[in-house]
C-alpha cells in the first residue's frame, strides 16, 4: 500500500496536475505530472474508470498493481512531484511485469528519476 504522505487526495491538487501538468502515454496507461512543489514528497493518484471494466474487483486489482509498482519506485524519484496515472481499457489484460515496464517507460519519458536531467 502507498504511504499516506505519497497519496494525492485534494481536489485542488488534482486540478493543478490536470491544468498545468505535462502528460505522456504508453499503450494503455497515461501519466500526468506536475513537479513545481520543491522538496516535498512525491504524491500519486490512480484513476481506473468503468471503461476499463464494469467489475469493481478488476478495477481494484489494476489499481493495487499500479500502487505497488509506484511504491517500489518512489525512492528513485525526484522530490516534489505530483502524478496521476490514468488506466485505459486493455490494461486489465496485462500482467504485473508488463504494467511495471509501462510505468518505468513513462517515468523515464517524463524524466522524473533522480539521476535524469
N, CA, C and O atoms as a GROMACS GRO file, in nm:
protein
  468
    1UNK      N    1   0.084  -0.119   0.000
    1UNK     CA    2   0.000   0.000   0.000
    1UNK      C    3   0.088   0.125   0.000
    1UNK      O    4   0.194   0.129   0.063
    2UNK      N    5   0.043   0.225  -0.070
    2UNK     CA    6   0.114   0.352  -0.080
    2UNK      C    7   0.099   0.429   0.051
    2UNK      O    8  -0.013   0.446   0.099
    3UNK      N    9   0.211   0.477   0.110
    3UNK     CA   10   0.201   0.553   0.235
    3UNK      C   11   0.116   0.679   0.218
    3UNK      O   12   0.107   0.734   0.108
    4UNK      N   13   0.052   0.725   0.327
    4UNK     CA   14  -0.036   0.841   0.320
    4UNK      C   15   0.034   0.964   0.266
    4UNK      O   16  -0.027   1.041   0.192
    5UNK      N   17   0.160   0.984   0.301
    5UNK     CA   18   0.233   1.103   0.256
    5UNK      C   19   0.256   1.102   0.105
    5UNK      O   20   0.289   1.205   0.047
    6UNK      N   21   0.239   0.986   0.042
    6UNK     CA   22   0.262   0.974  -0.102
    6UNK      C   23   0.132   0.964  -0.182
    6UNK      O   24   0.132   0.924  -0.298
    7UNK      N   25   0.020   1.002  -0.119
    7UNK     CA   26  -0.109   0.996  -0.189
    7UNK      C   27  -0.156   1.136  -0.224
    7UNK      O   28  -0.148   1.229  -0.143
    8UNK      N   29  -0.205   1.151  -0.344
    8UNK     CA   30  -0.262   1.277  -0.391
    8UNK      C   31  -0.412   1.268  -0.366
    8UNK      O   32  -0.479   1.178  -0.418
    9UNK      N   33  -0.468   1.362  -0.285
    9UNK     CA   34  -0.607   1.347  -0.245
    9UNK      C   35  -0.695   1.469  -0.272
    9UNK      O   36  -0.812   1.454  -0.309
   10UNK      N   37  -0.641   1.587  -0.256
   10UNK     CA   38  -0.725   1.707  -0.262
   10UNK      C   39  -0.764   1.745  -0.404
   10UNK      O   40  -0.687   1.728  -0.498
   11UNK      N   41  -0.886   1.796  -0.416
   11UNK     CA   42  -0.939   1.833  -0.547
   11UNK      C   43  -0.852   1.940  -0.614
   11UNK      O   44  -0.829   1.932  -0.734
   12UNK      N   45  -0.803   2.038  -0.537
   12UNK     CA   46  -0.721   2.144  -0.596
   12UNK      C   47  -0.589   2.089  -0.651
   12UNK      O   48  -0.537   2.140  -0.750
   13UNK      N   49  -0.536   1.985  -0.587
   13UNK     CA   50  -0.413   1.922  -0.635
   13UNK      C   51  -0.438   1.848  -0.767
   13UNK      O   52  -0.357   1.855  -0.859
   14UNK      N   53  -0.552   1.778  -0.774
   14UNK     CA   54  -0.588   1.710  -0.900
   14UNK      C   55  -0.602   1.813  -1.012
   14UNK      O   56  -0.551   1.793  -1.122
   15UNK      N   57  -0.673   1.924  -0.982
   15UNK     CA   58  -0.695   2.027  -1.084
   15UNK      C   59  -0.563   2.087  -1.131
   15UNK      O   60  -0.545   2.113  -1.250
   16UNK      N   61  -0.469   2.110  -1.038
   16UNK     CA   62  -0.339   2.166  -1.074
   16UNK      C   63  -0.264   2.072  -1.169
   16UNK      O   64  -0.206   2.116  -1.268
   17UNK      N   65  -0.266   1.944  -1.138
   17UNK     CA   66  -0.197   1.846  -1.223
   17UNK      C   67  -0.260   1.843  -1.362
   17UNK      O   68  -0.188   1.842  -1.462
   18UNK      N   69  -0.393   1.842  -1.369
   18UNK     CA   70  -0.460   1.835  -1.499
   18UNK      C   71  -0.442   1.963  -1.580
   18UNK      O   72  -0.431   1.958  -1.702
   19UNK      N   73  -0.440   2.079  -1.512
   19UNK     CA   74  -0.429   2.207  -1.585
   19UNK      C   75  -0.286   2.241  -1.623
   19UNK      O   76  -0.260   2.281  -1.736
   20UNK      N   77  -0.193   2.227  -1.529
   20UNK     CA   78  -0.056   2.273  -1.551
   20UNK      C   79   0.044   2.162  -1.580
   20UNK      O   80   0.157   2.189  -1.622
   21UNK      N   81   0.004   2.038  -1.557
   21UNK     CA   82   0.097   1.926  -1.572
   21UNK      C   83   0.117   1.885  -1.717
   21UNK      O   84   0.040   1.922  -1.806
   22UNK      N   85   0.221   1.808  -1.738
   22UNK     CA   86   0.251   1.752  -1.869
   22UNK      C   87   0.212   1.604  -1.868
   22UNK      O   88   0.209   1.541  -1.763
   23UNK      N   89   0.183   1.551  -1.985
   23UNK     CA   90   0.136   1.413  -1.993
   23UNK      C   91   0.217   1.328  -2.088
   23UNK      O   92   0.282   1.378  -2.179
   24UNK      N   93   0.210   1.198  -2.066
   24UNK     CA   94   0.273   1.100  -2.155
   24UNK      C   95   0.186   0.976  -2.155
   24UNK      O   96   0.114   0.948  -2.059
   25UNK      N   97   0.192   0.901  -2.266
   25UNK     CA   98   0.110   0.782  -2.280
   25UNK      C   99   0.194   0.667  -2.330
   25UNK      O  100   0.282   0.684  -2.414
   26UNK      N  101   0.167   0.548  -2.276
   26UNK     CA  102   0.230   0.424  -2.322
   26UNK      C  103   0.124   0.316  -2.323
   26UNK      O  104   0.073   0.277  -2.218
   27UNK      N  105   0.089   0.268  -2.441
   27UNK     CA  106  -0.012   0.164  -2.459
   27UNK      C  107  -0.143   0.197  -2.388
   27UNK      O  108  -0.222   0.277  -2.438
   28UNK      N  109  -0.167   0.135  -2.271
   28UNK     CA  110  -0.295   0.151  -2.202
   28UNK      C  111  -0.282   0.231  -2.073
   28UNK      O  112  -0.364   0.217  -1.982
   29UNK      N  113  -0.179   0.315  -2.065
   29UNK     CA  114  -0.154   0.389  -1.941
   29UNK      C  115  -0.112   0.532  -1.974
   29UNK      O  116  -0.028   0.555  -2.061
   30UNK      N  117  -0.174   0.628  -1.903
   30UNK     CA  118  -0.142   0.769  -1.921
   30UNK      C  119  -0.088   0.821  -1.788
   30UNK      O  120  -0.139   0.786  -1.682
   31UNK      N  121   0.015   0.905  -1.794
   31UNK     CA  122   0.071   0.967  -1.674
   31UNK      C  123   0.070   1.118  -1.691
   31UNK      O  124   0.127   1.169  -1.787
   32UNK      N  125   0.005   1.189  -1.599
   32UNK     CA  126   0.009   1.335  -1.595
   32UNK      C  127   0.095   1.373  -1.476
   32UNK      O  128   0.076   1.321  -1.366
   33UNK      N  129   0.192   1.465  -1.498
   33UNK     CA  130   0.288   1.501  -1.394
   33UNK      C  131   0.298   1.652  -1.380
   33UNK      O  132   0.301   1.725  -1.479
   34UNK      N  133   0.305   1.698  -1.255
   34UNK     CA  134   0.331   1.838  -1.223
   34UNK      C  135   0.441   1.838  -1.118
   34UNK      O  136   0.426   1.776  -1.012
   35UNK      N  137   0.553   1.908  -1.144
   35UNK     CA  138   0.666   1.900  -1.049
   35UNK      C  139   0.721   2.036  -1.010
   35UNK      O  140   0.839   2.064  -1.031
   36UNK      N  141   0.637   2.120  -0.954
   36UNK     CA  142   0.679   2.252  -0.909
   36UNK      C  143   0.665   2.268  -0.758
   36UNK      O  144   0.646   2.381  -0.712
   37UNK      N  145   0.674   2.161  -0.681
   37UNK     CA  146   0.644   2.168  -0.539
   37UNK      C  147   0.766   2.173  -0.448
   37UNK      O  148   0.750   2.166  -0.326
   38UNK      N  149   0.884   2.185  -0.501
   38UNK     CA  150   1.001   2.195  -0.415
   38UNK      C  151   1.049   2.062  -0.362
   38UNK      O  152   1.054   1.963  -0.435
   39UNK      N  153   1.084   2.059  -0.232
   39UNK     CA  154   1.145   1.940  -0.172
   39UNK      C  155   1.049   1.854  -0.092
   39UNK      O  156   1.090   1.788   0.004
   40UNK      N  157   0.923   1.854  -0.129
   40UNK     CA  158   0.827   1.770  -0.058
   40UNK      C  159   0.826   1.629  -0.117
   40UNK      O  160   0.892   1.603  -0.218
   41UNK      N  161   0.753   1.539  -0.053
   41UNK     CA  162   0.743   1.401  -0.101
   41UNK      C  163   0.665   1.393  -0.232
   41UNK      O  164   0.581   1.478  -0.261
   42UNK      N  165   0.694   1.289  -0.309
   42UNK     CA  166   0.617   1.262  -0.431
   42UNK      C  167   0.478   1.215  -0.391
   42UNK      O  168   0.462   1.145  -0.291
   43UNK      N  169   0.378   1.255  -0.470
   43UNK     CA  170   0.241   1.211  -0.443
   43UNK      C  171   0.179   1.161  -0.573
   43UNK      O  172   0.199   1.220  -0.679
   44UNK      N  173   0.104   1.052  -0.564
   44UNK     CA  174   0.043   0.993  -0.682
   44UNK      C  175  -0.102   0.957  -0.656
   44UNK      O  176  -0.143   0.930  -0.543
   45UNK      N  177  -0.180   0.956  -0.765
   45UNK     CA  178  -0.319   0.912  -0.761
   45UNK      C  179  -0.339   0.819  -0.881
   45UNK      O  180  -0.263   0.822  -0.977
   46UNK      N  181  -0.443   0.737  -0.872
   46UNK     CA  182  -0.469   0.638  -0.976
   46UNK      C  183  -0.616   0.642  -1.014
   46UNK      O  184  -0.704   0.631  -0.929
   47UNK      N  185  -0.642   0.658  -1.144
   47UNK     CA  186  -0.778   0.663  -1.194
   47UNK      C  187  -0.802   0.541  -1.282
   47UNK      O  188  -0.737   0.524  -1.386
   48UNK      N  189  -0.896   0.457  -1.240
   48UNK     CA  190  -0.933   0.338  -1.318
   48UNK      C  191  -1.084   0.342  -1.331
   48UNK      O  192  -1.156   0.307  -1.238
   49UNK      N  193  -1.133   0.385  -1.447
   49UNK     CA  194  -1.277   0.406  -1.465
   49UNK      C  195  -1.349   0.277  -1.503
   49UNK      O  196  -1.287   0.173  -1.524
   50UNK      N  197  -1.480   0.287  -1.512
   50UNK     CA  198  -1.561   0.172  -1.551
   50UNK      C  199  -1.540   0.134  -1.697
   50UNK      O  200  -1.582   0.026  -1.740
   51UNK      N  201  -1.477   0.220  -1.774
   51UNK     CA  202  -1.443   0.184  -1.912
   51UNK      C  203  -1.342   0.068  -1.914
   51UNK      O  204  -1.342  -0.012  -2.007
   52UNK      N  205  -1.257   0.061  -1.812
   52UNK     CA  206  -1.159  -0.046  -1.802
   52UNK      C  207  -1.231  -0.179  -1.777
   52UNK      O  208  -1.204  -0.279  -1.843
   53UNK      N  209  -1.322  -0.179  -1.682
   53UNK     CA  210  -1.402  -0.298  -1.652
   53UNK      C  211  -1.524  -0.257  -1.572
   53UNK      O  212  -1.518  -0.165  -1.490
   54UNK      N  213  -1.633  -0.324  -1.595
   54UNK     CA  214  -1.755  -0.297  -1.517
   54UNK      C  215  -1.743  -0.355  -1.377
   54UNK      O  216  -1.814  -0.313  -1.286
   55UNK      N  217  -1.653  -0.452  -1.359
   55UNK     CA  218  -1.638  -0.519  -1.230
   55UNK      C  219  -1.540  -0.443  -1.141
   55UNK      O  220  -1.426  -0.417  -1.180
   56UNK      N  221  -1.585  -0.409  -1.021
   56UNK     CA  222  -1.502  -0.336  -0.925
   56UNK      C  223  -1.378  -0.416  -0.886
   56UNK      O  224  -1.271  -0.358  -0.863
   57UNK      N  225  -1.391  -0.548  -0.879
   57UNK     CA  226  -1.277  -0.631  -0.840
   57UNK      C  227  -1.163  -0.620  -0.940
   57UNK      O  228  -1.046  -0.618  -0.903
   58UNK      N  229  -1.198  -0.612  -1.068
   58UNK     CA  230  -1.096  -0.599  -1.173
   58UNK      C  231  -1.031  -0.461  -1.166
   58UNK      O  232  -0.909  -0.449  -1.177
   59UNK      N  233  -1.113  -0.357  -1.149
   59UNK     CA  234  -1.059  -0.221  -1.140
   59UNK      C  235  -0.967  -0.208  -1.018
   59UNK      O  236  -0.861  -0.147  -1.027
   60UNK      N  237  -1.009  -0.267  -0.905
   60UNK     CA  238  -0.926  -0.261  -0.784
   60UNK      C  239  -0.795  -0.337  -0.801
   60UNK      O  240  -0.692  -0.296  -0.747
   61UNK      N  241  -0.798  -0.446  -0.873
   61UNK     CA  242  -0.675  -0.523  -0.898
   61UNK      C  243  -0.576  -0.439  -0.978
   61UNK      O  244  -0.457  -0.436  -0.947
   62UNK      N  245  -0.624  -0.370  -1.081
   62UNK     CA  246  -0.539  -0.282  -1.162
   62UNK      C  247  -0.481  -0.172  -1.073
   62UNK      O  248  -0.362  -0.142  -1.080
   63UNK      N  249  -0.567  -0.112  -0.989
   63UNK     CA  250  -0.524  -0.004  -0.901
   63UNK      C  251  -0.419  -0.053  -0.801
   63UNK      O  252  -0.321   0.016  -0.776
   64UNK      N  253  -0.439  -0.172  -0.745
   64UNK     CA  254  -0.342  -0.228  -0.649
   64UNK      C  255  -0.207  -0.252  -0.716
   64UNK      O  256  -0.103  -0.224  -0.657
   65UNK      N  257  -0.210  -0.304  -0.838
   65UNK     CA  258  -0.084  -0.329  -0.909
   65UNK      C  259  -0.010  -0.199  -0.935
   65UNK      O  260   0.111  -0.191  -0.912
   66UNK      N  261  -0.081  -0.098  -0.981
   66UNK     CA  262  -0.018   0.032  -1.007
   66UNK      C  263   0.041   0.091  -0.878
   66UNK      O  264   0.154   0.140  -0.878
   67UNK      N  265  -0.036   0.085  -0.769
   67UNK     CA  266   0.012   0.139  -0.641
   67UNK      C  267   0.139   0.071  -0.596
   67UNK      O  268   0.233   0.138  -0.551
   68UNK      N  269   0.144  -0.060  -0.607
   68UNK     CA  270   0.261  -0.136  -0.561
   68UNK      C  271   0.384  -0.103  -0.646
   68UNK      O  272   0.494  -0.087  -0.593
   69UNK      N  273   0.366  -0.093  -0.776
   69UNK     CA  274   0.478  -0.060  -0.866
   69UNK      C  275   0.532   0.078  -0.831
   69UNK      O  276   0.654   0.097  -0.822
   70UNK      N  277   0.443   0.175  -0.813
   70UNK     CA  278   0.486   0.312  -0.781
   70UNK      C  279   0.552   0.316  -0.644
   70UNK      O  280   0.652   0.385  -0.625
   71UNK      N  281   0.497   0.242  -0.546
   71UNK     CA  282   0.556   0.239  -0.412
   71UNK      C  283   0.702   0.195  -0.415
   71UNK      O  284   0.786   0.250  -0.344
   72UNK      N  285   0.731   0.094  -0.498
   72UNK     CA  286   0.869   0.046  -0.510
   72UNK      C  287   0.960   0.147  -0.578
   72UNK      O  288   1.080   0.148  -0.550
   73UNK      N  289   0.908   0.230  -0.665
   73UNK     CA  290   0.988   0.325  -0.742
   73UNK      C  291   1.010   0.459  -0.671
   73UNK      O  292   1.101   0.533  -0.707
   74UNK      N  293   0.929   0.491  -0.571
   74UNK     CA  294   0.935   0.622  -0.507
   74UNK      C  295   1.075   0.660  -0.457
   74UNK      O  296   1.114   0.776  -0.473
   75UNK      N  297   1.154   0.570  -0.398
   75UNK     CA  298   1.288   0.611  -0.352
   75UNK      C  299   1.379   0.660  -0.465
   75UNK      O  300   1.477   0.730  -0.440
   76UNK      N  301   1.348   0.623  -0.588
   76UNK     CA  302   1.433   0.660  -0.702
   76UNK      C  303   1.381   0.782  -0.778
   76UNK      O  304   1.439   0.820  -0.879
   77UNK      N  305   1.273   0.843  -0.729
   77UNK     CA  306   1.213   0.957  -0.798
   77UNK      C  307   1.256   1.089  -0.738
   77UNK      O  308   1.291   1.096  -0.620
   78UNK      N  309   1.254   1.194  -0.820
   78UNK     CA  310   1.284   1.329  -0.773
   78UNK      C  311   1.179   1.373  -0.672
   78UNK      O  312   1.069   1.318  -0.668
   79UNK      N  313   1.213   1.471  -0.590
   79UNK     CA  314   1.122   1.523  -0.487
   79UNK      C  315   1.020   1.619  -0.549
   79UNK      O  316   1.045   1.678  -0.654
   80UNK      N  317   0.906   1.634  -0.483
   80UNK     CA  318   0.809   1.736  -0.519
   80UNK      C  319   0.725   1.708  -0.643
   80UNK      O  320   0.679   1.802  -0.707
   81UNK      N  321   0.705   1.584  -0.676
   81UNK     CA  322   0.630   1.551  -0.797
   81UNK      C  323   0.489   1.506  -0.761
   81UNK      O  324   0.470   1.422  -0.672
   82UNK      N  325   0.390   1.562  -0.830
   82UNK     CA  326   0.252   1.514  -0.821
   82UNK      C  327   0.222   1.443  -0.951
   82UNK      O  328   0.246   1.497  -1.059
   83UNK      N  329   0.169   1.322  -0.944
   83UNK     CA  330   0.140   1.247  -1.064
   83UNK      C  331   0.007   1.176  -1.056
   83UNK      O  332  -0.036   1.132  -0.949
   84UNK      N  333  -0.058   1.164  -1.172
   84UNK     CA  334  -0.184   1.092  -1.180
   84UNK      C  335  -0.172   0.988  -1.292
   84UNK      O  336  -0.142   1.022  -1.406
   85UNK      N  337  -0.194   0.862  -1.256
   85UNK     CA  338  -0.197   0.755  -1.355
   85UNK      C  339  -0.342   0.732  -1.396
   85UNK      O  340  -0.430   0.719  -1.311
   86UNK      N  341  -0.365   0.727  -1.526
   86UNK     CA  342  -0.499   0.702  -1.578
   86UNK      C  343  -0.493   0.572  -1.658
   86UNK      O  344  -0.422   0.563  -1.758
   87UNK      N  345  -0.568   0.473  -1.614
   87UNK     CA  346  -0.572   0.343  -1.683
   87UNK      C  347  -0.673   0.349  -1.797
   87UNK      O  348  -0.782   0.403  -1.782
   88UNK      N  349  -0.635   0.293  -1.910
   88UNK     CA  350  -0.722   0.287  -2.025
   88UNK      C  351  -0.768   0.143  -2.046
   88UNK      O  352  -0.702   0.050  -2.001
   89UNK      N  353  -0.881   0.124  -2.116
   89UNK     CA  354  -0.929  -0.013  -2.141
   89UNK      C  355  -0.822  -0.098  -2.209
   89UNK      O  356  -0.761  -0.055  -2.308
   90UNK      N  357  -0.800  -0.216  -2.157
   90UNK     CA  358  -0.697  -0.306  -2.208
   90UNK      C  359  -0.588  -0.331  -2.105
   90UNK      O  360  -0.521  -0.434  -2.111
   91UNK      N  361  -0.571  -0.239  -2.011
   91UNK     CA  362  -0.468  -0.254  -1.908
   91UNK      C  363  -0.499  -0.374  -1.817
   91UNK      O  364  -0.407  -0.438  -1.765
   92UNK      N  365  -0.627  -0.403  -1.798
   92UNK     CA  366  -0.665  -0.514  -1.708
   92UNK      C  367  -0.619  -0.649  -1.762
   92UNK      O  368  -0.613  -0.746  -1.687
   93UNK      N  369  -0.587  -0.656  -1.891
   93UNK     CA  370  -0.542  -0.781  -1.951
   93UNK      C  371  -0.391  -0.801  -1.939
   93UNK      O  372  -0.341  -0.910  -1.967
   94UNK      N  373  -0.319  -0.697  -1.898
   94UNK     CA  374  -0.173  -0.705  -1.887
   94UNK      C  375  -0.133  -0.763  -1.751
   94UNK      O  376  -0.203  -0.745  -1.652
   95UNK      N  377  -0.019  -0.832  -1.750
   95UNK     CA  378   0.028  -0.885  -1.622
   95UNK      C  379   0.116  -0.782  -1.550
   95UNK      O  380   0.144  -0.675  -1.603
   96UNK      N  381   0.158  -0.816  -1.430
   96UNK     CA  382   0.232  -0.723  -1.344
   96UNK      C  383   0.359  -0.671  -1.412
   96UNK      O  384   0.387  -0.551  -1.408
   97UNK      N  385   0.436  -0.760  -1.474
   97UNK     CA  386   0.563  -0.720  -1.536
   97UNK      C  387   0.541  -0.623  -1.653
   97UNK      O  388   0.618  -0.529  -1.671
   98UNK      N  389   0.437  -0.647  -1.731
   98UNK     CA  390   0.408  -0.558  -1.844
   98UNK      C  391   0.368  -0.419  -1.794
   98UNK      O  392   0.410  -0.318  -1.852
   99UNK      N  393   0.288  -0.414  -1.689
   99UNK     CA  394   0.247  -0.285  -1.632
   99UNK      C  395   0.369  -0.214  -1.574
   99UNK      O  396   0.383  -0.092  -1.588
  100UNK      N  397   0.457  -0.290  -1.508
  100UNK     CA  398   0.578  -0.232  -1.450
  100UNK      C  399   0.666  -0.168  -1.559
  100UNK      O  400   0.720  -0.060  -1.538
  101UNK      N  401   0.679  -0.234  -1.672
  101UNK     CA  402   0.757  -0.179  -1.784
  101UNK      C  403   0.695  -0.050  -1.836
  101UNK      O  404   0.767   0.044  -1.870
  102UNK      N  405   0.561  -0.046  -1.844
  102UNK     CA  406   0.492   0.075  -1.888
  102UNK      C  407   0.520   0.191  -1.792
  102UNK      O  408   0.548   0.303  -1.835
  103UNK      N  409   0.510   0.164  -1.662
  103UNK     CA  410   0.532   0.268  -1.562
  103UNK      C  411   0.676   0.319  -1.570
  103UNK      O  412   0.698   0.440  -1.569
  104UNK      N  413   0.772   0.229  -1.580
  104UNK     CA  414   0.913   0.271  -1.592
  104UNK      C  415   0.934   0.355  -1.716
  104UNK      O  416   1.003   0.457  -1.711
  105UNK      N  417   0.876   0.313  -1.829
  105UNK     CA  418   0.888   0.389  -1.954
  105UNK      C  419   0.834   0.531  -1.935
  105UNK      O  420   0.898   0.628  -1.977
  106UNK      N  421   0.717   0.543  -1.872
  106UNK     CA  422   0.657   0.675  -1.851
  106UNK      C  423   0.742   0.761  -1.758
  106UNK      O  424   0.758   0.880  -1.782
  107UNK      N  425   0.797   0.702  -1.651
  107UNK     CA  426   0.884   0.777  -1.561
  107UNK      C  427   1.008   0.828  -1.635
  107UNK      O  428   1.049   0.942  -1.616
  108UNK      N  429   1.066   0.744  -1.719
  108UNK     CA  430   1.184   0.786  -1.795
  108UNK      C  431   1.149   0.893  -1.898
  108UNK      O  432   1.224   0.989  -1.916
  109UNK      N  433   1.036   0.877  -1.963
  109UNK     CA  434   0.993   0.974  -2.063
  109UNK      C  435   0.969   1.112  -2.000
  109UNK      O  436   1.002   1.214  -2.060
  110UNK      N  437   0.912   1.112  -1.880
  110UNK     CA  438   0.885   1.239  -1.810
  110UNK      C  439   1.007   1.289  -1.732
  110UNK      O  440   1.002   1.396  -1.671
  111UNK      N  441   1.117   1.212  -1.734
  111UNK     CA  442   1.243   1.249  -1.667
  111UNK      C  443   1.222   1.280  -1.519
  111UNK      O  444   1.261   1.387  -1.472
  112UNK      N  445   1.162   1.187  -1.447
  112UNK     CA  446   1.140   1.211  -1.304
  112UNK      C  447   1.221   1.116  -1.215
  112UNK      O  448   1.204   1.118  -1.093
  113UNK      N  449   1.310   1.034  -1.275
  113UNK     CA  450   1.404   0.959  -1.193
  113UNK      C  451   1.512   1.055  -1.145
  113UNK      O  452   1.543   1.152  -1.214
  114UNK      N  453   1.570   1.031  -1.027
  114UNK     CA  454   1.669   1.121  -0.968
  114UNK      C  455   1.790   1.144  -1.057
  114UNK      O  456   1.840   1.256  -1.065
  115UNK      N  457   1.839   1.040  -1.124
  115UNK     CA  458   1.963   1.052  -1.199
  115UNK      C  459   1.945   1.109  -1.341
  115UNK      O  460   2.042   1.119  -1.416
  116UNK      N  461   1.822   1.146  -1.378
  116UNK     CA  462   1.796   1.201  -1.511
  116UNK      C  463   1.778   1.350  -1.503
  116UNK      O  464   1.724   1.401  -1.405
  117UNK      N  465   1.822   1.420  -1.603
  117UNK     CA  466   1.810   1.566  -1.608
  117UNK      C  467   1.694   1.606  -1.695
  117UNK      O  468   1.668   1.725  -1.712
   0.00000   0.00000   0.00000
